Amino acid sequence: MSPAKQVVVLGGGFGGLHLVRRLERHLRPDEAAVTLVDRQNYHLFTPLLYQGCTGELPPHAVAYPLRDATAPAGYQFLQSEVTAVDLDHRRVGTADGEVPYDHLVIALGSVTNDFGIAGVRENALPVKWLSDAETLRRHVLDIFESAAIETDIARRREALTFIIVGAGPVGVELASSLRDLMDHTLRKIYPSIDFYTDIAIHLIEGTDHVLPAMDPRLSAIAMKRLEQQRVRVLLKTLVSEIRPGIVLTKDGAQLRARTIVWSGGVKVNPLVASVDLPKSKDG
Ligand SMILES: Cc1cc2nc3c(=O)[nH]c(=O)nc-3n(C[C@H](O)[C@H](O)[C@H](O)COP(=O)(O)OP(=O)(O)OC[C@H]3O[C@@H](n4cnc5c(N)ncnc54)[C@H](O)[C@@H]3O)c2cc1C
């Protein structure tokens, strides 16, 4: 009998984890040895990441251990950074050595796209990974602590100004979740802050409506809800640069905020881009 084929799955996100679960149902144990590789040892359930950002849910509620999916099926899990894919020699380079394969599935997802705008990476917070949510949650709570004892109104209001760049699903949901956190949780415990006049949440969008990739009816519903939640939506506003605490727009405005979040979109994972395979139009 020929040895079992080596199936290697890169990435335990939605694509990779779904595939592993399907293989478990469809492959006989002697048919293939399956190895899942991911830099994290958990699957991140991104639809609940906002609740991680606001502290509504603890980290373990949005992170599912990948070994819970691989071990019962008799599959291997390797926590490591994938650094290269060698199609010619059928092996994957990782931070912990090479992994040979007969069949390879690349499901490494996307990375944050800053569209080459200066200062995004250095001066804005991303919302993509669990560590981003933890950083943002800590940052927001620290801001409220310092604002609570700030007696200068102008400084307090600047500290409590939040700018979110990009009104796709991530930006819209984050703006809304932040307002919910403030109105339902923080308002009760920060009596020295006026939650109506001291806090501003700005959502910046380059096109002329929020959720531009979605059905216009959904955009309209989201816009109405954001208005009800006192989120100031700046449409047709293109960001040209982000400096520490300042968002510069192409029409010359300078918006100041202690918290600047970048939710401008994603692009193809550079590792996937580097592999010589046929790709779809967007990579
Ligand atoms: C905050 C947020 C909320 C979202 N909400 C929704 C929603 O409600 N509904 C919806 O349909 N979509 C939502 N999305 C989009 C959704 O998360 C993505 O479409 C989905 O994750 C893509 O799945 P994937 O398997 O391609 O990639 P991912 O889920 O990103 O998985 C990629 C995996 O590869 C790993 N990886 C990447 N590079 C390497 C490397 N070099 N080495 C090792 N491991 C690596 C990562 O750790 C990750 O586990 C949301 C996204 C975000 C950021």
The ligand as a Gaussian input file, in Angstrom:
#p B3LYP/6-31G(d) Opt

LIG

0 1
 C      -13.638000      42.779000      12.420000
 C      -14.107000      41.921000      11.284000
 C      -15.428000      41.510000      11.234000
 C      -15.877000      40.724000      10.187000
 N      -17.181000      40.334000      10.174000
 C      -17.627000      39.557000       9.180000
 C      -18.987000      39.117000       9.147000
 O      -19.781000      39.438000      10.031000
 N      -19.385000      38.337000       8.108000
 C      -18.511000      37.960000       7.116000
 O      -18.917000      37.237000       6.194000
 N      -17.227000      38.358000       7.128000
 C      -16.765000      39.142000       8.122000
 N      -15.466000      39.555000       8.121000
 C      -14.591000      39.122000       7.033000
 C      -14.087000      37.699000       7.315000
 O      -13.389000      37.678000       8.544000
 C      -13.143000      37.255000       6.208000
 O      -13.832000      37.311000       4.988000
 C      -12.670000      35.837000       6.482000
 O      -11.949000      35.792000       7.685000
 C      -11.800000      35.331000       5.346000
 O      -11.490000      33.982000       5.631000
 P      -10.094000      33.356000       5.214000
 O      -10.112000      31.938000       5.647000
 O       -9.836000      33.658000       3.773000
 O       -9.008000      34.190000       6.021000
 P       -8.837000      34.383000       7.579000
 O      -10.078000      34.061000       8.316000
 O       -8.212000      35.726000       7.758000
 O       -7.768000      33.262000       7.954000
 C       -6.438000      33.334000       7.566000
 C       -5.626000      32.560000       8.582000
 O       -4.295000      32.481000       8.094000
 C       -3.391000      32.759000       9.140000
 N       -2.197000      33.335000       8.520000
 C       -2.131000      34.401000       7.689000
 N       -0.877000      34.585000       7.258000
 C       -0.125000      33.616000       7.840000
 C        1.254000      33.261000       7.771000
 N        2.120000      33.930000       7.008000
 N        1.674000      32.205000       8.498000
 C        0.812000      31.489000       9.265000
 N       -0.503000      31.771000       9.354000
 C       -0.963000      32.819000       8.649000
 C       -4.113000      33.719000      10.060000
 O       -3.615000      33.624000      11.384000
 C       -5.560000      33.230000       9.948000
 O       -5.884000      32.308000      10.957000
 C      -14.985000      40.347000       9.154000
 C      -13.649000      40.757000       9.210000
 C      -13.210000      41.530000      10.264000
 C      -11.766000      41.956000      10.314000

